[in-house]
Amino acid sequence: MSVSHCQTLTISLVRSSSGETMYYTDDSILPENMQPLIITAAPYGPEWLPGDADIPLTWDEQVQAAVDCYNAGATMLHVHVRDPATGQGSTNFDQYNYMLGRLKEAVPDMVLQVGGSISFAPHTADAKAKWLDYDTRHMLAELDPKPEFVTVATGTTQWDIMSWMSADDIKGTHLDNNPKVQAAWSGMWVDAGPAFYLEHLKRLAAHKIQPYFVPAHIHQLEIIERLIRAGVYKGPMNLALAGYGGGTLGRNPYHWMQFLQQVPQGAVPTFWTSMRGLIPISAMAIVLGQHVRVGNEDNLWGPDKTRRTTVQQIEGAVRICREFGRKVATAKEAREIMKVGVWYDSVEETLQNLGLPPQRNDGHPGFLVWETDGKKVNAKTGSDSHPMAYCMVPPEAAKIAMEAVQAAKAKS
């Protein structure tokens, strides 16, 4: 790749001739050579209970949260739905469709990214048979109206979100002085083995919903490349580098750089982490030409240890970006950068657009795949006998805490 060609790239990232590493050229760190910043807002905090944070509860409040985030500068919305009747995260397919319809009307230009961790609960006797199948998660591909993205994990991962939280982080929430709930969250695993993601990617592609990958470490990024080389996925690579607790990327900035170094030059990475660690990691992403995600799902605090709403966090990211001299993306620019709605016709076209080396004629095209049917095999357990959990769906202890809060309110 010539120097002149390198300079035509928005953020001037260059892959070496071996196709193994990525590096920055001399002018890559100048803001005028970077893509405009895409800010993803996550204002629905499914792990929190009403009263823990600035949690929208009614349908109008949930829609208004999206409008406020968009007006503050966010162009992508990470969507979870809360049932106004219970105050808990919804697993109702119809409620998701209703919410997406409202959002399409209220913020038509905003990119909608549905959290793929949800497992829809069966609501009829006929649907009960599917409860032990992955079909309850694959239903995300059938959402109507369709979101632009659904987040997809590639590889089962421990997500011990408590491992780096301090007492200050959870102060004033239902986790505060509640070891039973803390232990439940410490035992969280994201179930995403090959039987899940092979079928999930197939169904999303059939419905023209793009995956938003969430690799928790470099080896899950390797899985994504294998899926591309095997022809399982043929499209742009939008992804969030996930540093969210034990089992995922940590807070060591060297590790973020090493991870970023492996990302294809044609990909669009977002840095995603939690609590006050999100602030320096986001600043790091902004000056490196990458993108950020903020909101109460991930963080409740400012650098001074006082509460920050989702909108205030967006405003903070905008302020850092503008002080640095980088442009904040409009919705139109965000769609163009992420290539929303774009699909490729072949493996070679996908590799070329991502800046990955082409297939060798005699090389192994990714890995062997098989025909999947969406069925979930017998329930798995981790080595410590913790059941595999679906990310961000409150575990039983959190449900108990919610019921206790509601009971206390009923007595008052």
C-alpha positions as a Python dict, from the first residue, in 0.01 Angstrom:
ca = {
    (1, 'M'): (0, 0, 0),
    (2, 'S'): (157, 330, -106),
    (3, 'V'): (191, 635, 116),
    (4, 'S'): (-32, 838, -118),
    (5, 'H'): (-304, 574, -90),
    (6, 'C'): (-265, 560, 286),
    (7, 'Q'): (-336, 930, 308),
    (8, 'T'): (-672, 884, 137),
    (9, 'L'): (-791, 673, 429),
    (10, 'T'): (-995, 870, 677),
    (11, 'I'): (-780, 786, 977),
    (12, 'S'): (-469, 681, 786),
    (13, 'L'): (-442, 340, 945),
    (14, 'V'): (-212, 109, 752),
    (15, 'R'): (-182, -270, 752),
    (16, 'S'): (160, -410, 683),
    (17, 'S'): (229, -619, 376),
    (18, 'S'): (208, -933, 588),
    (19, 'G'): (-147, -841, 688),
    (20, 'E'): (-74, -909, 1052),
    (21, 'T'): (-47, -568, 1216),
    (22, 'M'): (-189, -218, 1197),
    (23, 'Y'): (-8, 104, 1270),
    (24, 'Y'): (-52, 480, 1251),
    (25, 'T'): (128, 701, 1000),
    (26, 'D'): (282, 1034, 1104),
    (27, 'D'): (-33, 1239, 1045),
    (28, 'S'): (-286, 983, 1170),
    (29, 'I'): (-313, 1147, 1512),
    (30, 'L'): (-412, 1483, 1366),
    (31, 'P'): (-787, 1534, 1418),
    (32, 'E'): (-851, 1657, 1063),
    (33, 'N'): (-741, 1316, 931),
    (34, 'M'): (-978, 1120, 1155),
    (35, 'Q'): (-1329, 1000, 1093),
    (36, 'P'): (-1592, 1211, 1271),
    (37, 'L'): (-1663, 1066, 1615),
    (38, 'I'): (-1958, 828, 1642),
    (39, 'I'): (-2108, 843, 1992),
    (40, 'T'): (-2323, 548, 2096),
    (41, 'A'): (-2568, 623, 2377),
    (42, 'A'): (-2674, 350, 2621),
    (43, 'P'): (-2943, 521, 2833),
    (44, 'Y'): (-3160, 225, 2938),
    (45, 'G'): (-2938, 60, 3202),
    (46, 'P'): (-3100, -287, 3206),
    (47, 'E'): (-2888, -402, 3499),
    (48, 'W'): (-3013, -120, 3719),
    (49, 'L'): (-3342, -86, 3904),
    (50, 'P'): (-3561, 224, 3890),
    (51, 'G'): (-3411, 466, 4140),
    (52, 'D'): (-3054, 342, 4089),
    (53, 'A'): (-2987, 595, 3812),
    (54, 'D'): (-3156, 815, 3551),
    (55, 'I'): (-3364, 521, 3428),
    (56, 'P'): (-3654, 600, 3193),
    (57, 'L'): (-3955, 390, 3284),
    (58, 'T'): (-4274, 483, 3095),
    (59, 'W'): (-4291, 442, 2717),
    (60, 'D'): (-4282, 819, 2671),
    (61, 'E'): (-3980, 848, 2901),
    (62, 'Q'): (-3794, 575, 2713),
    (63, 'V'): (-3860, 745, 2379),
    (64, 'Q'): (-3770, 1088, 2516),
    (65, 'A'): (-3439, 947, 2642),
    (66, 'A'): (-3350, 864, 2281),
    (67, 'V'): (-3450, 1212, 2163),
    (68, 'D'): (-3240, 1376, 2436),
    (69, 'C'): (-2939, 1158, 2352),
    (70, 'Y'): (-2966, 1244, 1982),
    (71, 'N'): (-2997, 1615, 2051),
    (72, 'A'): (-2689, 1597, 2276),
    (73, 'G'): (-2474, 1448, 1997),
    (74, 'A'): (-2521, 1070, 1998),
    (75, 'T'): (-2595, 917, 1659),
    (76, 'M'): (-2631, 551, 1758),
    (77, 'L'): (-2867, 422, 2027),
    (78, 'H'): (-2806, 99, 2216),
    (79, 'V'): (-3158, -29, 2274),
    (80, 'H'): (-3296, -223, 2567),
    (81, 'V'): (-3662, -211, 2663),
    (82, 'R'): (-3804, -179, 3013),
    (83, 'D'): (-4156, -299, 3092),
    (84, 'P'): (-4333, 5, 3241),
    (85, 'A'): (-4570, -222, 3436),
    (86, 'T'): (-4296, -404, 3628),
    (87, 'G'): (-3997, -172, 3608),
    (88, 'Q'): (-3782, -464, 3495),
    (89, 'G'): (-3608, -527, 3166),
    (90, 'S'): (-3854, -660, 2911),
    (91, 'T'): (-3829, -1001, 2748),
    (92, 'N'): (-4150, -941, 2554),
    (93, 'F'): (-4105, -952, 2177),
    (94, 'D'): (-4411, -734, 2113),
    (95, 'Q'): (-4285, -466, 2349),
    (96, 'Y'): (-3957, -453, 2159),
    (97, 'N'): (-4142, -411, 1830),
    (98, 'Y'): (-4356, -137, 1984),
    (99, 'M'): (-4051, 47, 2119),
    (100, 'L'): (-3865, 22, 1789),
    (101, 'G'): (-4168, 166, 1611),
    (102, 'R'): (-4179, 460, 1851),
    (103, 'L'): (-3806, 520, 1811),
    (104, 'K'): (-3822, 512, 1432),
    (105, 'E'): (-4081, 790, 1450),
    (106, 'A'): (-3908, 998, 1718),
    (107, 'V'): (-3545, 974, 1598),
    (108, 'P'): (-3569, 856, 1236),
    (109, 'D'): (-3206, 933, 1152),
    (110, 'M'): (-3055, 770, 1458),
    (111, 'V'): (-2886, 430, 1411),
    (112, 'L'): (-3062, 171, 1628),
    (113, 'Q'): (-2848, -104, 1779),
    (114, 'V'): (-3043, -362, 1980),
    (115, 'G'): (-2863, -537, 2263),
    (116, 'G'): (-2829, -897, 2147),
    (117, 'S'): (-2807, -1035, 2500),
    (118, 'I'): (-3185, -1048, 2539),
    (119, 'S'): (-3359, -1385, 2541),
    (120, 'F'): (-3728, -1343, 2471),
    (121, 'A'): (-3951, -1527, 2718),
    (122, 'P'): (-4233, -1743, 2579),
    (123, 'H'): (-4573, -1583, 2625),
    (124, 'T'): (-4796, -1863, 2497),
    (125, 'A'): (-4830, -2233, 2567),
    (126, 'D'): (-4710, -2314, 2215),
    (127, 'A'): (-4398, -2104, 2265),
    (128, 'K'): (-4291, -2290, 2579),
    (129, 'A'): (-4133, -2563, 2371),
    (130, 'K'): (-3882, -2312, 2243),
    (131, 'W'): (-3769, -2195, 2583),
    (132, 'L'): (-3466, -2426, 2595),
    (133, 'D'): (-3373, -2343, 2237),
    (134, 'Y'): (-3160, -2061, 2105),
    (135, 'D'): (-3469, -1967, 1906),
    (136, 'T'): (-3568, -1728, 2184),
    (137, 'R'): (-3254, -1526, 2112),
    (138, 'H'): (-3268, -1570, 1735),
    (139, 'M'): (-3605, -1392, 1743),
    (140, 'L'): (-3403, -1070, 1739),
    (141, 'A'): (-3369, -1129, 1364),
    (142, 'E'): (-3747, -1103, 1331),
    (143, 'L'): (-3790, -765, 1499),
    (144, 'D'): (-4026, -536, 1310),
    (145, 'P'): (-3945, -259, 1237),
    (146, 'K'): (-3589, -375, 1189),
    (147, 'P'): (-3303, -213, 1378),
    (148, 'E'): (-2987, -139, 1185),
    (149, 'F'): (-2776, -356, 1417),
    (150, 'V'): (-2799, -633, 1675),
    (151, 'T'): (-2496, -690, 1898),
    (152, 'V'): (-2340, -1035, 1855),
    (153, 'A'): (-2094, -1211, 2083),
    (154, 'T'): (-1861, -1470, 1931),
    (155, 'G'): (-1743, -1699, 2207),
    (156, 'T'): (-1877, -1783, 2552),
    (157, 'T'): (-1719, -1550, 2805),
    (158, 'Q'): (-1712, -1481, 3176),
    (159, 'W'): (-1836, -1127, 3244),
    (160, 'D'): (-1762, -1070, 3610),
    (161, 'I'): (-1873, -707, 3614),
    (162, 'M'): (-1807, -682, 3988),
    (163, 'S'): (-1438, -763, 3961),
    (164, 'W'): (-1326, -403, 3920),
    (165, 'M'): (-1616, -214, 4076),
    (166, 'S'): (-1545, -23, 4394),
    (167, 'A'): (-1781, 70, 4677),
    (168, 'D'): (-1798, 419, 4524),
    (169, 'D'): (-1911, 277, 4189),
    (170, 'I'): (-2223, 110, 4332),
    (171, 'K'): (-2305, 368, 4598),
    (172, 'G'): (-2678, 443, 4606),
    (173, 'T'): (-2774, 148, 4384),
    (174, 'H'): (-2937, -186, 4470),
    (175, 'L'): (-2587, -339, 4464),
    (176, 'D'): (-2475, -122, 4755),
    (177, 'N'): (-2418, -336, 5068),
    (178, 'N'): (-2592, -628, 4899),
    (179, 'P'): (-2340, -916, 4876),
    (180, 'K'): (-2601, -1164, 4750),
    (181, 'V'): (-2676, -956, 4442),
    (182, 'Q'): (-2308, -876, 4392),
    (183, 'A'): (-2229, -1248, 4396),
    (184, 'A'): (-2500, -1313, 4137),
    (185, 'W'): (-2351, -1058, 3899),
    (186, 'S'): (-2001, -1191, 3962),
    (187, 'G'): (-2119, -1528, 3831),
    (188, 'M'): (-2241, -1393, 3498),
    (189, 'W'): (-2141, -1568, 3176),
    (190, 'V'): (-2235, -1479, 2820),
    (191, 'D'): (-2341, -1794, 2636),
    (192, 'A'): (-2225, -1759, 2273),
    (193, 'G'): (-2075, -2076, 2132),
    (194, 'P'): (-2061, -2178, 1765),
    (195, 'A'): (-2407, -2338, 1772),
    (196, 'F'): (-2540, -1995, 1862),
    (197, 'Y'): (-2342, -1749, 1652),
    (198, 'L'): (-2338, -1954, 1329),
    (199, 'E'): (-2717, -1969, 1326),
    (200, 'H'): (-2762, -1615, 1458),
    (201, 'L'): (-2547, -1458, 1186),
    (202, 'K'): (-2732, -1661, 923),
    (203, 'R'): (-3072, -1538, 1044),
    (204, 'L'): (-2964, -1177, 1082),
    (205, 'A'): (-2827, -1178, 727),
    (206, 'A'): (-3150, -1328, 594),
    (207, 'H'): (-3338, -1034, 746),
    (208, 'K'): (-3074, -779, 639),
    (209, 'I'): (-2989, -679, 997),
    (210, 'Q'): (-2619, -618, 1040),
    (211, 'P'): (-2426, -768, 1333),
    (212, 'Y'): (-2243, -536, 1570),
    (213, 'F'): (-1968, -757, 1706),
    (214, 'V'): (-1858, -733, 2071),
    (215, 'P'): (-1527, -921, 2105),
    (216, 'A'): (-1411, -936, 2466),
    (217, 'H'): (-1051, -1018, 2372),
    (218, 'I'): (-830, -1073, 2070),
    (219, 'H'): (-918, -1441, 2036),
    (220, 'Q'): (-1283, -1355, 1976),
    (221, 'L'): (-1170, -1113, 1705),
    (222, 'E'): (-991, -1409, 1549),
    (223, 'I'): (-1321, -1598, 1547),
    (224, 'I'): (-1483, -1311, 1355),
    (225, 'E'): (-1210, -1326, 1091),
    (226, 'R'): (-1255, -1702, 1059),
    (227, 'L'): (-1629, -1652, 1012),
    (228, 'I'): (-1556, -1408, 730),
    (229, 'R'): (-1306, -1640, 564),
    (230, 'A'): (-1554, -1927, 587),
    (231, 'G'): (-1819, -1714, 416),
    (232, 'V'): (-2051, -1715, 717),
    (233, 'Y'): (-2054, -1334, 728),
    (234, 'K'): (-2002, -1102, 432),
    (235, 'G'): (-2032, -740, 530),
    (236, 'P'): (-1865, -446, 706),
    (237, 'M'): (-1701, -501, 1043),
    (238, 'N'): (-1849, -275, 1311),
    (239, 'L'): (-1743, -375, 1658),
    (240, 'A'): (-1706, -268, 2019),
    (241, 'L'): (-1387, -370, 2194),
    (242, 'A'): (-1540, -489, 2521),
    (243, 'G'): (-1362, -423, 2849),
    (244, 'Y'): (-1625, -492, 3110),
    (245, 'G'): (-1486, -701, 3391),
    (246, 'G'): (-1324, -1035, 3467),
    (247, 'G'): (-1300, -1244, 3151),
    (248, 'T'): (-1301, -945, 2915),
    (249, 'L'): (-1049, -680, 2820),
    (250, 'G'): (-916, -497, 3126),
    (251, 'R'): (-822, -133, 3182),
    (252, 'N'): (-455, -156, 3094),
    (253, 'P'): (-412, 88, 2802),
    (254, 'Y'): (-138, -129, 2653),
    (255, 'H'): (-392, -409, 2614),
    (256, 'W'): (-635, -177, 2435),
    (257, 'M'): (-361, -74, 2195),
    (258, 'Q'): (-258, -436, 2136),
    (259, 'F'): (-620, -525, 2067),
    (260, 'L'): (-664, -226, 1835),
    (261, 'Q'): (-345, -321, 1652),
    (262, 'Q'): (-512, -647, 1542),
    (263, 'V'): (-832, -485, 1415),
    (264, 'P'): (-856, -467, 1033),
    (265, 'Q'): (-804, -119, 892),
    (266, 'G'): (-1146, -126, 727),
    (267, 'A'): (-1329, -197, 1054),
    (268, 'V'): (-1503, 65, 1270),
    (269, 'P'): (-1412, 8, 1637),
    (270, 'T'): (-1580, 155, 1944),
    (271, 'F'): (-1415, 146, 2287),
    (272, 'W'): (-1664, 7, 2542),
    (273, 'T'): (-1598, -21, 2912),
    (274, 'S'): (-1759, 63, 3246),
    (275, 'M'): (-1782, 301, 3540),
    (276, 'R'): (-1524, 578, 3579),
    (277, 'G'): (-1273, 374, 3380),
    (278, 'L'): (-1491, 463, 3082),
    (279, 'I'): (-1382, 828, 3101),
    (280, 'P'): (-1007, 788, 3032),
    (281, 'I'): (-1065, 499, 2791),
    (282, 'S'): (-1313, 715, 2595),
    (283, 'A'): (-1066, 1005, 2588),
    (284, 'M'): (-806, 761, 2461),
    (285, 'A'): (-1044, 643, 2186),
    (286, 'I'): (-1120, 999, 2081),
    (287, 'V'): (-756, 1102, 2033),
    (288, 'L'): (-678, 772, 1857),
    (289, 'G'): (-949, 828, 1597),
    (290, 'Q'): (-1178, 555, 1732),
    (291, 'H'): (-1537, 581, 1860),
    (292, 'V'): (-1706, 576, 2201),
    (293, 'R'): (-2008, 450, 2390),
    (294, 'V'): (-2141, 624, 2701),
    (295, 'G'): (-2451, 610, 2918),
    (296, 'N'): (-2601, 479, 3240),
    (297, 'E'): (-2581, 119, 3125),
    (298, 'D'): (-2205, 147, 3157),
    (299, 'N'): (-2127, 433, 3394),
    (300, 'L'): (-2305, 650, 3651),
    (301, 'W'): (-2027, 893, 3740),
    (302, 'G'): (-1816, 1188, 3636),
    (303, 'P'): (-1443, 1217, 3701),
    (304, 'D'): (-1521, 1403, 4025),
    (305, 'K'): (-1722, 1104, 4159),
    (306, 'T'): (-2055, 1286, 4128),
    (307, 'R'): (-2346, 1142, 3933),
    (308, 'R'): (-2368, 1202, 3559),
    (309, 'T'): (-2677, 1133, 3351),
    (310, 'T'): (-2648, 973, 3009),
    (311, 'V'): (-2699, 1310, 2841),
    (312, 'Q'): (-2427, 1468, 3055),
    (313, 'Q'): (-2190, 1187, 2957),
    (314, 'I'): (-2264, 1248, 2588),
    (315, 'E'): (-2203, 1618, 2637),
    (316, 'G'): (-1871, 1533, 2802),
    (317, 'A'): (-1762, 1321, 2504),
    (318, 'V'): (-1863, 1600, 2265),
    (319, 'R'): (-1667, 1853, 2469),
    (320, 'I'): (-1347, 1642, 2469),
    (321, 'C'): (-1384, 1579, 2097),
    (322, 'R'): (-1427, 1945, 2011),
    (323, 'E'): (-1143, 2056, 2240),
    (324, 'F'): (-922, 1809, 2057),
    (325, 'G'): (-1038, 1950, 1725),
    (326, 'R'): (-1215, 1642, 1593),
    (327, 'K'): (-1558, 1658, 1434),
    (328, 'V'): (-1858, 1484, 1592),
    (329, 'A'): (-2041, 1271, 1336),
    (330, 'T'): (-2384, 1358, 1210),
    (331, 'A'): (-2631, 1073, 1171),
    (332, 'K'): (-2568, 1071, 795),
    (333, 'E'): (-2192, 1054, 849),
    (334, 'A'): (-2228, 777, 1107),
    (335, 'R'): (-2429, 567, 862),
    (336, 'E'): (-2170, 621, 590),
    (337, 'I'): (-1876, 537, 819),
    (338, 'M'): (-2039, 214, 944),
    (339, 'K'): (-2171, 129, 596),
    (340, 'V'): (-2522, 75, 729),
    (341, 'G'): (-2719, -149, 495),
    (342, 'V'): (-2413, -262, 296),
    (343, 'W'): (-2354, -631, 223),
    (344, 'Y'): (-2085, -793, 10),
    (345, 'D'): (-2127, -1062, -252),
    (346, 'S'): (-1821, -1273, -180),
    (347, 'V'): (-1555, -1358, 76),
    (348, 'E'): (-1289, -1188, -138),
    (349, 'E'): (-1490, -866, -160),
    (350, 'T'): (-1536, -869, 217),
    (351, 'L'): (-1166, -923, 282),
    (352, 'Q'): (-1070, -649, 37),
    (353, 'N'): (-1305, -393, 194),
    (354, 'L'): (-1182, -476, 543),
    (355, 'G'): (-815, -458, 446),
    (356, 'L'): (-756, -822, 534),
    (357, 'P'): (-518, -1040, 328),
    (358, 'P'): (-687, -1242, 53),
    (359, 'Q'): (-743, -1615, 81),
    (360, 'R'): (-458, -1840, -28),
    (361, 'N'): (-566, -2065, -310),
    (362, 'D'): (-465, -2367, -107),
    (363, 'G'): (-535, -2213, 232),
    (364, 'H'): (-785, -2305, 501),
    (365, 'P'): (-1093, -2084, 451),
    (366, 'G'): (-1163, -2004, 813),
    (367, 'F'): (-1287, -2316, 987),
    (368, 'L'): (-1526, -2602, 927),
    (369, 'V'): (-1890, -2510, 976),
    (370, 'W'): (-2205, -2716, 989),
    (371, 'E'): (-2574, -2669, 937),
    (372, 'T'): (-2736, -2526, 1251),
    (373, 'D'): (-3098, -2544, 1353),
    (374, 'G'): (-3124, -2285, 1631),
    (375, 'K'): (-3174, -2544, 1903),
    (376, 'K'): (-2998, -2506, 2234),
    (377, 'V'): (-2830, -2816, 2368),
    (378, 'N'): (-2856, -2920, 2732),
    (379, 'A'): (-2784, -2635, 2972),
    (380, 'K'): (-2414, -2576, 3027),
    (381, 'T'): (-2244, -2484, 3352),
    (382, 'G'): (-1913, -2321, 3415),
    (383, 'S'): (-1634, -2496, 3600),
    (384, 'D'): (-1761, -2347, 3925),
    (385, 'S'): (-2116, -2468, 3850),
    (386, 'H'): (-2250, -2119, 3783),
    (387, 'P'): (-2518, -2143, 3514),
    (388, 'M'): (-2453, -1965, 3189),
    (389, 'A'): (-2640, -1634, 3202),
    (390, 'Y'): (-2755, -1399, 2931),
    (391, 'C'): (-2574, -1069, 2954),
    (392, 'M'): (-2767, -784, 3115),
    (393, 'V'): (-3076, -988, 3201),
    (394, 'P'): (-3093, -948, 3581),
    (395, 'P'): (-3010, -1271, 3763),
    (396, 'E'): (-3242, -1416, 4025),
    (397, 'A'): (-3086, -1221, 4310),
    (398, 'A'): (-3146, -894, 4128),
    (399, 'K'): (-3506, -996, 4070),
    (400, 'I'): (-3546, -1059, 4441),
    (401, 'A'): (-3401, -716, 4514),
    (402, 'M'): (-3649, -561, 4271),
    (403, 'E'): (-3940, -735, 4439),
    (404, 'A'): (-3819, -614, 4779),
    (405, 'V'): (-3810, -256, 4653),
    (406, 'Q'): (-4161, -285, 4514),
    (407, 'A'): (-4289, -438, 4839),
    (408, 'A'): (-4136, -154, 5041),
    (409, 'K'): (-4301, 103, 4814),
    (410, 'A'): (-4637, -72, 4850),
    (411, 'K'): (-4616, -45, 5231),
    (412, 'S'): (-4522, 324, 5228),
}
